[in-house]
Amino acid sequence: MTRAPVFWFSCVEDAASFYDLLPHLFSEFRDAAESTSKYACLEKITPRLVGNTVHTIFEYHCGEAAGQNMVTFATQQACDLFTASTTAQEMRLQKISIEGSLATEKSLSWGNILNSRGVSVMAWGRITKEACESTLGCSTWDLYQSTMNSKEAAIRHGQLGYMWQNLPGYDRGTEELCVSTYFPSLPVGTVGGGTTYDTQREALEILGCTGSGSKRRLAGLIASFALALDVSTAAASHYKFGRSAADAQPKL
């Protein structure tokens, strides 16, 4: 999980000096940040010099927690202690914003791929020719062609959401279609926050998402369900399994 604070200085020279010094200050920022939580672990600070400001990305490991609030508290503590230090005064630090332009939260950004904010997860599967013909009513090659055309058109029209989903692959030897989906930044957790409620805890236990590695397991289940839902939509499964499926009749 990440936070992206911005350090503001009175001039470019002071900002450049802080940019050069920041790697040597890492241990101080880490100790201050990690003092707020027994789970938060500050692993890296990446700076970018922009005029009289230094934009940074604080990258944390948060155990099995999503850690969005955790890293906010930790980063705020680290920044507050630095603001009160003699080093900040000597560099004429003006102010610190807890989040800046490098932040990728709730926004479509390549930063979510370059610096994952959460769990990076991919799900994939194969559709056989027989299953495709019996369930979808077409060959895997026809489905491959139609999917390629629709996704290419979407990309041309700027619908970048499609770009997170891998284009399908067609195996000419087996006539199978390989489908996949990729979530570069999935902010999920299995401890803390709403997971402390009885119903949420029970749901996580049913899914086997407790203990070590449970956060990544949950992310994998979400990605798998999303991919299955994509295929299910193509199969028009709502005709058979919808709430009123017993009374529904296809209309031509």
Buried (B, 14 or more C-beta within 10 A) or exposed (E): BBBBBBBBBEEEEBBBBBBEEBEEBEEBBBEBBBEBBEBBBBEEBBBBBBEBBBBBBBBBEBBBBBBBEBBBBBBBBBBEBBBEBEEBEEBBBBEBBEBBEBBBBEEEBEBBBEBBBBBBBBBBBBBEBEBBBEBBEBBBBEBBEEBEEEBEEBEEEEEEEBBBBBBBEBEEEEBBBBBBBBBBBBBBBBBBBEBEEEEEBEEBEEBEBBEEEBBBBBBBBBBBEBBBEBBBEBBEBEEEEEEEEEEEEEEE
